[in-house]
Amino acid sequence: MTLIDNELESIEAAILAPAGAEQDAPFHTREIATIGLAHGMNDMFFAFVPPLQPLLMEKLSLSNAQAGLFTLFLQGPSLFQPLIGHLADRRNLRWGFIFAPTLSAIMLTLVGLAPGYGFLALLMLIAGFSTAVFHSIAPVLAAARSGKKIGRGMGFFMVFGEMGYGLGPLLLVSAVGVLTLNGLPWLITLGLLCSAMLYFSFKNISTIRPQQSEAAVPVGQAVKSMLPIMLPIIAYIFITSFVYANIINFLPTFLKGEGASFFFAGTAFSIVEMSGTVGVFISGWISDRIGQRRIILFATLTTTIFSLFFLGVQGWLQIPMLILLGFLAFSANPAFLSIMQNHFPANRSLANGVYMAAGFVVRSIGVFLVGLLADHFGLRPVFTVSAWAGFLALPFVFMLPKK
């Protein structure tokens, strides 16, 4: 038996082991890094959309509200993540996990060729289902290989995701410059390579978890038990979704509207995302030591403050503000993932699916509302009010468990 076979069997044993056995397992850096790299590659294609947004708006004559629906098309399928996660606990969905990056690549490199809004929406919806499957399974596999250091494992997972999201706009603006919108499908090759990597690493893996008495709780009852934690998280996400929409989904559009070039607008988005890579790495690393709630509280306060600073500066001074915003804005994400994984060990896929679905859908609503309001009042006034509203999320942080 080869070393690879031994490693695959150990991965499968960890996934199939009871939650207590997973907690006693060591931290497997190599396997977690592989999952994280796939996360980054998958999310890289979704990072194409914000810098493409002003070009698509111009090409198809779209309003801000119509562009705001892009997020709903891409993240609406996340409503099915609890179902996918529950199914993954009982059926082996490894092939969906393995081939998701390829499907995402195909759909999101074709958006530049879309002849109309309806076809564009269809491409984004299919990509949304692809990433819903991936995000229902990948964090659970990473958590199973993290032992007691789930915060660190989620940090690794998020770091690669943010890195992919940060490099995506740079790749996109370079590819558009060389290949034009019509040549973007050449990038599908990257999705194929990612799926090949996952195939050779995890072709024998199983997503099925043991049917212990705790894990056999009906879905409705399990979801009900999550409500005391999920309700304040949902409220928090909704309030902060407005400022996140401005620094993520509408940042290139905002900067272009204020006179920036397409290159600078796309690069600014990359600055935010690459800074976020560092932020999630550090926060995931230390959240196991100081507690997830403290991380979220710090991220909330500082993101709100530096959002207001960003709006008060012009030119090159925007760059350090964007670096700080990116570093701080995403640092709460590993903490939320750790809370769900720590508090519901017998139904981790379901808990992950509930969190992801709620987060994606609530943020999609926030993005649409930002676009709708921007059509009436402009992006700068909406950005300003959204930043101040961040303080309203603070009471919900104190409703979360400390760890």
N, C-alpha and C positions, 0 to 999 in steps of 0.2 A: 504494500500500500504506500502511495506516495505521500510526501509532506503536504501537498495540496489537498489530497483526500482526507488526511487527518484534520487539517484546518477546517475543511467544509463540514466534517462530521462534528467538530467541536462547536462550530457556529450553529448547526442545526440543534445540537444538544442544548445549547444555551437558550435558543428560542423556545424549545419544547419544555424546558425545565420549569418547575414552579417558580413563582416570584421570589421566594426566599433564596433559592439556589442562584438566581440571577444576581441577587444582592451580594452573595458571597463570591461571585466570579471576579477575576481580575479585569483590568481595563485593557481592552484589545485595540491598541492604537491603529494597527494596520487595517483591520476590517472596518473600523469606524471611519478612517481616512478614505477608504474606497467608497463607502456610502456617501460621505461628505462630498467627495469629488463628483460623484454622480448628481448629487443635489445641486452643486454649483453649475454643472453642465446643463442640467434641465432648466434651472432658473435663469441661466444666461439668455436663453431664447425669449423668455418673458420680459427680460430687461430691454429687448429691442423696441417694445411698444411705446414707452414714454418718449424717447427721442424721435421715433417715427411719427408720433401723434401729430405734430404740426404739419408734417408733409402730407399725411393722410387727410387731415382736415382741409388742407388746400386743394388736394387732388379731388376729393369727393364733396367739397363744399359743405363741411360739417360744422355744427355749432359746438360750443363748449359742453353743452348738456349731452349731445350725441357722443362726443368724445369721452365724456364721463361714464357712459355706458360700457366702454371698452372693459373696464374693470369688472363690471357685472357679468359680461359675457365670459371673461376669463376665469372669474372666481365663483360665479353662480353655481356651477356644477359641484362646488365644494359642499353644497347642501347634502350631497350624497355621501360625504366622507364618513359620518357615523355608521351608515349602512355598510360602506366598503370596509371600514375598520372592523366592524362586528363580523363581517363575512371573512375577513382575513384571519381572525382568531379561530375560525372553524373550517375554512377551506384554504388550500394553498394557492395564493395569488402571486406567486413569485414572477410569473411571466408578465403580468401587468407592470410590476415593479421594474423588470429588466428592460422592457421595450418602451416604457413611457418617454424617456429622453428622445428616442427617434421620432415618435409621433408628435411630440412637442416641436421638434425641429422642423418637421415637414409642414405643420400647420402655420407656424409663426414666421417662416421664411417666405411663405406664399402671400402674406397679407399685403405686401407691396404690389402684387399683381391683381388684387381684388378689383373687379369692375364696378362694384357697387356696395352700398352699405350692408345689404342683406347677406351677400357672399362673405364679406368681411366678418360679420357677426357669426356666421356658421363656422368659419375657420377658427375663430377665437373660442367658440363654445367647445369644439372638439379638443382643442388644446387644453381647455379648462378641465374636461373630463380626464385627460391624460395626466395632468399634474395632480388632480384630486386622488387618483389611484396611487401615484408615487408618494404623495405626502401623507397618505393614510398608512403606508407600510414602512417607508424608510426611517422615520424617527423611532419607531418601535424596534426595528432591527438594531439601530444604533444604541438605544437604551439597553437592550438585552446584552450588548457587548461591553457595557460601561461598568458593570458591577455596582459598587456602592457610589461611584462617582458619576451619577447621572447628569448632574449639572455640567461637569466637564464634557461628557459625551454630547449633550445638547449644544454646548458651546462649539465643539468641533463641527457638528452638523450645521449649525447656523453660520459659522465662519465661512465654510466653503460655499454655502448658499449666497451669502452676501458678497463673497469674492466673485462668484459667477455673475451676480447681478451688477457688480461694479465694472467688470471687464466687458460685459455685454454691450453697453453703449459705445465703448471705444471700438470694439470690433464692428459694431453696426455702422458708425459714422465712417470708418475706414472702408468697409465693404461697399457702402453706398457710393463713396467717392471713386472707388475702382470699378465696381461691378454694376453700379446703378441699382435701382429697386428691382429691375428685371433679373439681375444676377444673384440676388440673395439666396435662391434655392441651392446654390453650390454649397452653402453652409450646412446643408442636411448631412453632409459627410461627418461633421462633428458629432451629431446625434447618433449616427450609426456606430462610430468609434466608442462612444460612451456605453451604448447598449452591449457592444461586444465585450467591453471591460466587465460589465456587470454579469454577463452570461458566463464568462470563464471563472469569475469569482464566486457566484452565488447560484449556479444552475442546479445545485442539489439542495438548496436551502428550503426550509418550510416556514411559512408564516403562521402555521397552526399553533395555538397555545393549548395546554392541557385543560381538560374540562373538569377542574376541581369544583368543589361545592361552591366556593366563592365566585368562580368564573362562570358557573352555570346560572347565575342570576338572570332573569329575563331582561331584555334590552330596556324596556320601559322603566323597570325598577332600578336598573343600573344608572340610566340617565337621570332619573329622579334624585338618586343619591348624590349626583354631581352638581345639582342646582345651587346649593349653598356657596359653592366655589365659583361656578360658572356665571351666575347672575351678576356679581360685581365685576367679573372679568368682561362680560359683554357690555356692561355700562361703561366701563373704562375704555374699551376699544372704540365704542361709538363716539364718545366725547373726543378722544384723541385722533379719530380717523380723519377729521377735517384738516388738522395741521399736517398729518401724514400725507394726505392727498396733495397738499401744496408742495411738500418737499420731495415727493416721489412722483406721483402721477402727472402733476401739472407744472413741475419745476422747469423742464425745457420750454414748455409753452409760455410760462410766465416770463422767463428770461428773454425769449424771442420777442415777446410783446413789448419788452422794455428796451429793445434795440440790440440784443446780443445776436451773434452769428449762430448758425446751425451747429457748427463745430464746438463753440464754447458752451452752448446749451446742453449738448450731449456730454461734453467733458465734465460740466458741473454736476450732472447726474451721476457720473462715474465717481467723482470726488466724494459725493455723499455716500455712495454705496461702498467704496473701498474703505472709507473711514469707519463705516458701519461694521466692516469685517473685523477691524481691530477692536471695536467696542463690544461686539458679541463674544469675541474670544476672551477678552478680559473678564467680562461680566459672567460668562459661563464658568470660567475658572474659579472665580472668587465667590459665586453664589452659594456653593456648598459650604463655605466657611462662615459667611456673615448673614446668610438668609436671603431668600428670593424677594421678600417684601421690601427689604431695605434697598435692594438693587432697583426695583420698580419705582420706589418713591424718589430715589435720586434721579433716575432717568426722566421721570415726569417733570420734576422741578426744573432741571437744567435744559431739557428740550424746549420747554415753554419760554424760558428766558432767552436762549440763544436764537430762537425763531424770531423774537422781537428785535434782537440785535441785528440779525440778517436783514430785516426790512429797513433798518435805519442806516445802512451803509451802501455805498455804490462802488463800482469798478473792482479793482483788485482786492479791496477789503472784504468783498463777498467771499473770497476763497477761504480765508481762515474761519469765517463763520460757517461755511458749508462743511468744512472739515470737522468742526466741533459738533455741528448738528448731526452729521452722519454718525460720529463716534457715540453720541448720547442717545439718539432717537431709537436705535435698534437694540440697545443693550438690555431692554426689558424682555425681549422675545425669548431667550433661553430660560429666563426665570419663570415665565408663564408655562413653557413646555415642561420644565422640571416639576412645577407644582402639580400639573396634571399626571405626570408619570409617577411621582412619589405617592400621591394620595389615592391612586386607583391602580395598584399593581396587578390586580387580577383581571382587569379589563383595559389594558394599556392601549390597544388598538382602538377600542371604542372611545376611550377618554381622549386620545389624540384626535380621533375623527370629529368628536363633538367640539373640541377646542378649535381645530382648524376650520371646520364648517362655520361655526359662529363668527370666528375672526374674519374669515374671507368675506362672508356675506355682509356682515355689519360694516366692514370697511368699504365694500362695494357701494353700499347705500350712501356712505359718507362722501365717496368720490363723486357719485352722480349729483348729490346735493351741492357740492362745491362747484361743479360745472354749471348746474342750473343757476345758482346764485351769481356765478361769474358772468353769465350772459346778461344779467340785469345790472350788476354793480361793478364788474371788473374784478380781475384776479387779485390785485393788490389789496383792496378793501376786505375781500373775503379772507385773504391770507392773514391780515391783521386781526380780524375778529376771531379767526380760528386759533391763532396763537394765544390770545388772551383766554380763550375758552379752555385751554389746557389745564388751568388751575382748578377747574370744576371736577377734574378726574381724581383729585387727591383724596377726597373722602372714601372713594371706593377702594383705594389701595389699602386702607386700614381695615377693610372687611376681609382681606385675604389672609390665609394662614401665614405665619412668619417663615415657615420653611416648607 
